[in-house]
Amino acid sequence: MRYQFDHVAQQVPDIAEAIAWYQEHIPGVKVLYQDATWGFVDANGVRLAFVQRDQHPNHLAWRVSTEELERMAAKYDREVKTHRDSTRSFYLEAPGGTWVEIICVEGSSWAEYDPE
């Protein structure tokens, strides 16, 4: 059972503006994906997602296998949702109101991307 930190997600009002800011202020930022509603960058080994308020909460994400995703979803009585990029996940609320996403990338466009 492997848990790998995957990304931090931040709600922003303008995806393009957020990505442009990081590219200007943090040398080496690479855009992995960008559209009007979602952006994903690699900032020197740290992956950041920029999301809209009505689609995802601010959160920290850990990557797990399909089997572990299903086991944890059953344990915590959560529904696993499939996203537009074919990743699958659910959220847990940690103490203090921090949201944690448990995500599986197997079978998605991100399956081959390994930040290590």
Summary of the structure (lengths in Angstrom):
residues: 116
radius of gyration: 14.1
end to end distance: 17.1
largest distance: 42.8
contacts: 312
relative contact order: 0.20
helix: 21%
strand: 39%
